[in-house]
Every structure is written in C-alpha cells, then in structure tokens.
Amino acid sequence: MAIFILIIILLFFSFTFTVKKPVQSFGMVIMLYLIIPPSVAFPVSFLGLAFILSLPRIYFIGLLLGFFVSAWMGKIRISIVKSTSDKVLVLLILYLIISFYWGISLLYDLKIFFSEQWFLGFLGYFIASNIITSEKSLWYILKKVFISIIILSLYGFLEILSKKTITDFPVIRSFTGIDLQNSKYIHSTMGERGGFLRPSGTFWNNIIYGIALTLYYPYFLNMKKVLKNKWNNIGLIFASLGGLATISRTAWFSIIYAFGLNFKKYKYLTITVLIIFFIVFLPFLNSSFNKSGYIDKSGLSMESRLVVLTPVFNDLKFSKLLTGYGVGSYIYSITKVNDIEIQRLPSDNSLAQRVFTTGIIGVFLFFLFLFYYYRDLTKATKNDFLTSVSKATGQMILIQLTLFLVSNSLFQDPRLSFVFFSTLGAIKGTTLK
C-alpha cells in the first residue's frame, strides 16, 4: 500500500510539474534515467502483463500525461512529422509492430517493444522535439546531462573506494522491490580486470556504464569555446576520469575516437592521448587478457565480438536474416528453452543482436533514420551554437554506430537508449522549427 501511495504521489508531481514547466520536467526525467539505479523499481502486472515500474519510468508516465493535457489545453503545439527522418522513424515503428506476427513470443515482443529501448524511447524523441524548441531550453537539457555525467562518475569512484556497487548500498537496497540476487540485468558485485575493480554505476555492466560516461564527449569537445561554461569543462574532466576508471576498451575507444574526429582543434592533446594509450593502456590490456585466458589476446582484437556475429549470419535461414525473430526474441531465448538453431546467442555485439531480433530490414530502417536525421540537422543549422551542436551530434551518432557494428553499444540498454533518442528529439525541436 505504501508503494502504491508513493507511485501516485510521484505521478501527480510529474504531471503537475510538466504542465507548469515542461522543459524543466523533461530535464528531470533525463537525469533520473541516468542517475537512479535500476534496482529502484517495483514489479507490477496489468492486463495479464508483468513488467517493472522503475522510478524514472513512473516519472515519465506522469510527464506523458502532463504533455498531452498541455497539448489539449493549447499550451503545446504538437507536430508529429517534421522531417524525412521522422517519416522513416514512423516506418520503422510500423515494421516493428508488423513483426509481432512472426515473432517467436508475442508476450516478450510486447514487453521489449513498449520499453525505453524502442517505443518509450521514440516517445521521448517525439515529446522532446515538441517541448525543447529554443536554444535556451536545449542548453538547459544539455546542462542537466552534463551534471548527470558528473554524478555518474562520482558513483564509480564511490564504488571503487567502497568495493561495492551502488545497488548494494543499504539505502538503495531499501528502495527496491526486485529480487537482486537473481536479476540478470542489475549488478550487485564488482567486476575486475588486471587486478583493478571495475565500476558499473547505475548500469547493468561496466561496458554500458563506460558508454554512458563518454556518450557526450563530442559535445564537451565541440562546444567548449561556444559555451564557455563550467559544466562543460567539469563534465569533460569527470567523463574522462570516469571513462578511464571503467577499464573498458569501449569507453577508451570512444574517447580516442572523439579526439580523432576533432584532431584539428586538439592536435597535440590527441597525439598525447594516443601515445599514452599505446605505451600504458594497450600493454595493460594485452597482459590482462593473456592472464585471464580471454578469447582476445590483444586489446586491439575484436575476436570476442565477431565470434557472436558469425553464428547469426551462418546459422539463421535467409528469411530470418531479413526479418529477425521479433524484438523480444533475444530476451526470450536467454530466459527460456532456446529452440532456435544457432551456435551461440548474440550477446556482446549490437549488430548481431539487432539482426537476430529485427532482421536486416529493421537494421536498414534504423540506419536510414539516423542518416536522414543528420542530413536534416545539417541543413537547418543557423549559428555558431547550432553548428557546434550539429557537429557534436553527428560525431556522437558516428561513434555509437561504429560501436554498434563491432561491439556493445548504448542501443542494448533501454535507459541509455531513452536518453539518446530524447537528446536527438531535443536537438531536432530546436533546429527544425
């Protein structure tokens, strides 16, 4: 009963806050998705469907209600399709709905489709594009993201010092309704590499945590001179330190990649970063991998990622390569008896997982959406601020798509997917008026 009352209070607060101050409310929901541990959630059932109500998700439901009431009252003007990319996104959504027909589990397809990884993420994109419509409001959202990254970094440092995950802190455990010991997607123990503890912050593993910390690195680098703001500079420092502390190749690669894309601006710093990587970090990875017997014998090897991609293209029938087994098929296959003839389920490779679930058609539509999004964005830039935002956004998309092709990426994590799509929506709302 107490939990039910808390949910109602949070919904009411989110609803009223959104009606009165929609921009600030949207900044709040993005912060919650980044800094609130996933264990702060409660299992519920509705119409026979069991799902998890996390604190950010509860807040977003209230925000959603407030948004539509504001639109009904005439406070917000709704525009669903503003550009070519929006048309492609609508087409992708329709394709995913149609895929329920051939999916191996309608129940799991519905669960995953109506999560932040897909439909709720698209809703975040849609709402942000209608709420965030000025440079001032966009900067407000980016500032909230930068502050969240600083907090995320501090979580990691705290985990290393205390030798326990944020989820395992008593104050956090007291707010959970989930069986943490048997949860596959909530870290309750610290990872380790080469004798060093690896923090995971509020995410389900240290790789995704590293991606979260370095996701906005292009913004830190591109907007440094335009903003001249303390949050940008402090965010850059904490994102760097936090990303390094994850001891994740993915996070390290993202930092180096971002510097490489801005080589002209940061020539000497980029060269310094590369020298440090090849002299210090790469030998460390090589030694750690060899001692642990990891499939990759070098920090530059991608064998551990390719080994999960190959079975998808080798073992699946051509028809399933095109259409996939349904958006919920991967989660279904790792939790139920797997009757799909495949050597190994795709885990540490986003491309393999997406081909497995949505097929080549789904992957193509997804890529097409991002292509047209950036094309629409570059055509609409008007001043130094928006030019910097446009360039940073393009670099963020490029880095994440590169990770998508060869490794884990943010698109495997629902919460980070929501933040990513919401950011794209906010930027679109500001530039495409």
C-alpha positions in Angstrom: 0.0 0.0 0.0 2.9 2.4 0.8 4.5 1.7 -2.5 1.2 2.4 -4.3 0.8 5.8 -2.5 4.4 6.7 -3.4 3.7 5.9 -7.1 0.6 8.1 -7.1 2.5 11.0 -5.4 5.3 10.8 -8.0 2.9 10.6 -10.9 1.0 13.6 -9.6 4.2 15.6 -9.1 5.5 14.7 -12.5 2.1 15.6 -14.1 1.8 19.0 -12.5 5.4 19.9 -13.0 5.2 19.1 -16.7 2.0 21.2 -17.1 3.7 24.1 -15.4 7.3 23.8 -16.5 7.6 21.2 -19.3 11.3 22.0 -20.2 12.4 21.6 -16.6 10.3 18.5 -16.2 11.9 16.9 -19.2 15.4 17.7 -17.9 14.4 16.0 -14.7 13.3 12.7 -16.4 16.6 12.6 -18.4 18.6 13.0 -15.1 16.5 10.3 -13.4 17.2 7.8 -16.2 20.9 8.4 -15.9 21.5 8.7 -12.1 18.8 6.5 -10.5 19.9 2.8 -10.1 17.7 0.3 -11.9 17.1 -1.5 -8.7 14.8 1.4 -7.5 11.8 -0.3 -9.1 8.8 -2.4 -8.4 7.3 -5.4 -10.3 3.6 -4.9 -11.3 1.1 -6.6 -13.6 -1.6 -5.0 -15.8 -4.0 -6.8 -18.1 -2.1 -10.0 -17.6 1.3 -8.4 -18.5 4.0 -8.4 -15.8 6.5 -5.5 -16.1 8.8 -3.3 -14.0 7.9 0.2 -12.8 11.2 1.9 -12.2 11.3 5.4 -10.6 12.3 7.1 -13.9 9.6 5.2 -15.8 6.9 6.3 -13.2 8.0 9.9 -13.6 7.9 9.6 -17.4 4.3 8.3 -17.3 3.3 11.3 -15.3 5.3 13.5 -17.8 3.5 11.8 -20.7 0.1 12.6 -19.2 1.1 16.2 -18.4 2.3 16.6 -22.0 -0.9 15.5 -23.6 -3.0 17.5 -21.2 -0.9 20.6 -22.0 -1.4 19.9 -25.7 -5.2 19.6 -25.2 -5.2 22.9 -23.3 -3.3 24.5 -26.2 -0.1 25.2 -24.2 1.9 22.9 -26.5 1.6 22.6 -30.3 2.1 19.0 -31.4 3.9 18.2 -34.6 4.5 14.5 -35.3 6.3 14.5 -38.6 8.7 17.4 -39.2 11.2 15.9 -41.5 12.2 12.9 -43.7 13.8 11.2 -40.7 10.5 11.3 -38.9 8.8 9.5 -41.8 11.5 6.8 -41.7 11.0 6.5 -37.9 7.3 6.0 -38.3 8.0 3.4 -40.9 10.4 1.6 -38.5 7.7 1.6 -35.8 5.1 0.2 -38.1 7.6 -2.5 -39.2 8.3 -3.5 -35.6 4.6 -3.8 -34.9 4.1 -5.9 -38.0 7.0 -8.1 -36.8 4.7 -9.3 -33.9 3.1 -11.6 -36.5 6.2 -13.7 -37.0 7.9 -13.2 -33.6 8.5 -16.3 -31.5 6.9 -14.8 -28.4 4.2 -12.1 -28.6 4.4 -11.6 -24.8 8.2 -10.9 -24.9 7.8 -8.8 -28.1 5.3 -6.6 -26.4 7.5 -6.2 -23.3 10.5 -5.2 -25.2 8.7 -3.0 -27.8 7.0 -1.0 -25.0 10.3 -0.3 -23.2 12.7 2.6 -23.4 14.7 0.7 -25.9 12.0 1.1 -28.5 8.6 2.7 -28.2 9.2 4.7 -25.0 12.5 5.9 -26.4 10.6 7.0 -29.6 8.1 8.8 -27.4 10.9 10.6 -25.6 12.2 11.7 -29.0 8.7 12.9 -30.0 7.9 14.7 -26.8 11.4 16.4 -26.6 11.0 17.7 -30.2 7.8 19.4 -29.2 8.9 20.7 -25.8 12.5 21.7 -26.5 12.1 24.4 -29.2 14.7 27.1 -28.3 18.5 27.3 -27.8 18.0 28.3 -24.2 15.9 25.2 -23.5 18.3 22.9 -25.4 21.2 24.3 -23.4 19.2 23.6 -20.2 18.8 19.9 -21.2 22.4 19.6 -22.1 23.4 21.1 -18.8 21.3 18.5 -17.0 23.0 15.8 -19.0 26.5 17.1 -18.1 25.6 17.3 -14.4 24.2 13.8 -14.6 27.5 12.5 -16.1 29.4 14.2 -13.2 27.2 12.4 -10.7 27.6 9.1 -12.6 31.4 9.5 -12.4 31.2 10.1 -8.7 29.2 6.9 -8.3 32.0 5.0 -10.0 34.7 6.5 -7.7 32.5 5.7 -4.7 32.1 2.1 -5.9 35.9 1.7 -6.2 36.6 3.2 -2.8 33.8 1.1 -1.0 34.4 -2.0 -3.1 30.7 -2.5 -3.6 28.2 -1.5 -6.3 25.8 1.4 -5.8 22.9 -1.1 -6.0 24.4 -2.9 -2.9 24.4 0.2 -0.7 21.8 -0.3 2.1 20.0 2.9 1.3 19.5 1.8 -2.3 18.5 -1.7 -1.4 15.8 -0.4 0.9 14.0 1.1 -2.1 13.9 -2.0 -4.3 11.1 -4.4 -4.9 13.2 -6.6 -7.1 15.0 -9.9 -6.3 18.5 -8.6 -6.8 20.2 -11.9 -6.3 18.5 -13.5 -9.3 18.4 -10.4 -11.6 20.4 -10.8 -14.8 20.4 -7.1 -15.5 21.4 -5.5 -12.2 25.0 -5.6 -11.0 25.3 -6.4 -7.3 29.0 -7.4 -7.4 32.1 -5.5 -8.7 33.8 -6.5 -11.9 37.6 -6.8 -12.1 40.3 -6.6 -14.8 44.0 -6.9 -14.3 43.7 -6.6 -10.5 41.6 -3.4 -10.7 37.9 -3.1 -9.7 35.6 -2.0 -12.5 32.6 0.2 -11.5 29.3 -0.1 -13.3 27.4 2.9 -11.7 23.7 2.8 -12.4 24.0 0.4 -15.4 23.9 -3.4 -15.8 27.6 -3.7 -16.7 30.8 -1.7 -16.8 30.8 -1.5 -20.6 27.4 0.2 -20.8 28.5 2.4 -17.9 31.6 3.5 -19.8 29.4 4.3 -22.9 27.1 6.4 -20.7 30.1 8.4 -19.4 31.6 9.0 -22.8 28.5 9.4 -24.9 28.5 13.2 -24.8 32.3 13.5 -25.2 31.8 15.1 -28.7 29.7 17.8 -27.1 32.4 18.6 -24.5 35.0 18.9 -27.2 32.9 20.8 -29.8 31.1 23.2 -27.5 33.9 24.2 -25.2 34.6 27.5 -26.9 30.9 28.3 -27.7 29.6 27.7 -24.2 32.5 28.8 -22.1 30.6 27.2 -19.2 31.9 25.5 -16.0 29.5 22.5 -16.5 31.0 21.7 -19.9 34.6 21.9 -18.6 33.9 19.9 -15.4 31.8 17.4 -17.3 34.8 16.8 -19.7 37.1 16.2 -16.8 34.8 13.8 -14.9 33.8 11.9 -18.1 37.5 11.4 -18.9 38.3 10.1 -15.4 35.2 8.0 -15.1 35.6 6.5 -18.5 39.2 5.5 -17.8 38.2 4.0 -14.4 35.8 1.6 -16.1 38.8 -0.2 -17.7 36.6 -0.7 -20.7 38.0 -0.8 -24.2 34.7 0.6 -25.4 34.9 3.7 -23.3 38.6 4.2 -24.1 37.9 3.8 -27.8 35.1 6.3 -27.6 37.4 8.9 -26.0 40.2 8.4 -28.6 37.6 8.4 -31.4 36.1 11.7 -30.3 39.6 13.3 -30.1 40.4 11.9 -33.5 37.3 13.4 -35.0 38.4 16.8 -33.6 42.1 16.4 -34.5 42.4 19.9 -35.9 41.2 21.5 -32.7 43.0 19.2 -30.3 46.1 18.1 -32.3 48.6 17.9 -29.6 46.2 16.5 -27.0 45.1 13.8 -29.4 48.7 12.8 -30.1 49.4 12.7 -26.3 46.3 10.5 -25.7 47.4 8.1 -28.4 50.9 7.8 -27.0 49.6 7.2 -23.5 47.2 4.5 -24.9 49.9 2.6 -26.8 52.6 2.9 -24.0 50.4 2.3 -20.9 46.8 1.1 -21.6 47.3 -1.3 -24.5 50.1 -3.3 -22.8 47.9 -3.5 -19.7 45.0 -4.9 -21.7 47.3 -7.4 -23.5 48.7 -8.6 -20.2 45.3 -8.8 -18.5 43.7 -10.7 -21.4 46.5 -13.2 -21.6 46.5 -13.9 -17.8 42.7 -14.4 -17.7 42.6 -16.6 -20.8 40.3 -14.2 -22.6 39.5 -15.0 -26.2 41.0 -11.7 -27.3 44.8 -11.9 -26.9 45.3 -8.2 -27.7 43.5 -5.0 -26.7 43.0 -4.3 -30.4 41.5 -7.7 -31.2 37.7 -8.0 -31.9 37.5 -11.8 -31.9 35.3 -11.9 -28.8 32.8 -9.6 -30.6 33.0 -11.3 -34.0 32.5 -14.7 -32.6 28.9 -13.8 -31.7 28.3 -12.1 -35.0 29.3 -15.0 -37.2 26.7 -17.6 -36.0 23.9 -15.1 -36.8 24.9 -14.9 -40.4 25.9 -18.5 -40.7 23.2 -20.3 -38.9 20.0 -18.3 -39.5 17.8 -19.0 -42.5 17.8 -16.3 -45.2 14.1 -15.4 -44.3 15.1 -14.9 -40.7 18.1 -12.8 -41.6 15.8 -10.5 -43.4 13.0 -10.3 -40.7 14.6 -11.5 -37.5 12.7 -13.5 -34.8 11.0 -10.5 -33.2 12.1 -7.6 -30.9 11.7 -9.7 -27.8 13.3 -12.9 -29.2 16.8 -12.4 -27.7 15.5 -11.9 -24.1 13.1 -14.8 -24.6 15.9 -17.1 -25.9 18.2 -16.4 -22.9 15.4 -16.9 -20.3 13.5 -19.8 -21.9 14.5 -23.0 -23.5 16.2 -22.0 -26.8 14.7 -23.9 -29.7 16.4 -21.7 -32.4 19.2 -23.5 -34.2 22.1 -21.1 -33.7 25.6 -21.9 -32.3 25.6 -19.0 -29.9 23.1 -16.3 -29.0 24.3 -12.8 -29.8 25.4 -11.1 -26.6 28.4 -8.8 -26.9 27.6 -7.4 -30.4 24.8 -5.0 -31.0 24.6 -5.7 -34.8 24.3 -9.4 -34.2 21.6 -8.8 -31.6 19.6 -6.5 -33.9 19.8 -8.8 -36.9 18.7 -11.6 -34.7 15.7 -9.6 -33.4 14.7 -7.2 -36.2 16.5 -8.6 -39.2 18.4 -6.8 -41.9 15.3 -4.9 -42.7 15.0 -3.5 -39.2 18.7 -2.6 -39.1 18.5 -0.9 -42.5 15.5 1.3 -41.4 17.3 2.2 -38.2 20.4 3.3 -40.1 18.2 5.1 -42.6 16.5 7.1 -39.8 19.9 8.2 -38.4 21.2 9.1 -41.8 18.3 11.3 -42.7 18.2 12.7 -39.2 21.8 14.1 -39.5 21.1 15.2 -43.1 18.1 17.2 -41.9 20.0 18.6 -39.0 22.9 19.9 -41.0 20.6 21.7 -43.4 18.9 23.5 -40.6 21.9 24.9 -38.7 21.9 28.7 -38.4 24.5 30.0 -35.9 27.7 29.0 -34.0 25.8 27.3 -31.2 23.7 25.2 -33.5 26.6 24.5 -35.8 28.6 23.1 -32.8 25.6 21.1 -31.7 25.1 19.7 -35.1 28.8 18.7 -35.4 28.8 17.1 -32.0 25.6 15.2 -32.7 27.0 13.8 -35.9 30.1 12.6 -34.1 28.1 11.1 -31.3 26.0 9.2 -33.9 29.1 8.1 -35.8 30.8 6.8 -32.7 27.8 4.9 -31.5 27.1 3.3 -34.9 30.8 2.2 -35.0 30.3 0.6 -31.6 27.1 -0.9 -32.8 28.8 -2.6 -35.7 31.7 -4.2 -33.7 30.8 -4.4 -30.0 28.3 -3.5 -27.3 26.5 -0.2 -27.8 24.0 2.0 -26.0 21.2 0.5 -28.1 21.4 -2.6 -25.9 20.4 -0.6 -22.9 16.8 0.7 -22.5 17.6 3.6 -20.2 20.6 4.9 -22.3 18.5 4.4 -25.5 15.8 6.7 -24.0 18.4 9.4 -23.2 20.0 9.1 -26.6 16.7 9.4 -28.5 15.5 12.2 -26.2 18.6 14.1 -27.0 18.1 13.7 -30.7 14.5 14.9 -30.2 15.5 18.0 -28.2 18.1 19.0 -30.9 15.6 18.4 -33.7 13.0 20.6 -31.9 15.5 23.4 -31.6 16.8 23.3 -35.2 13.8 22.2 -37.3 11.1 24.8 -36.4 
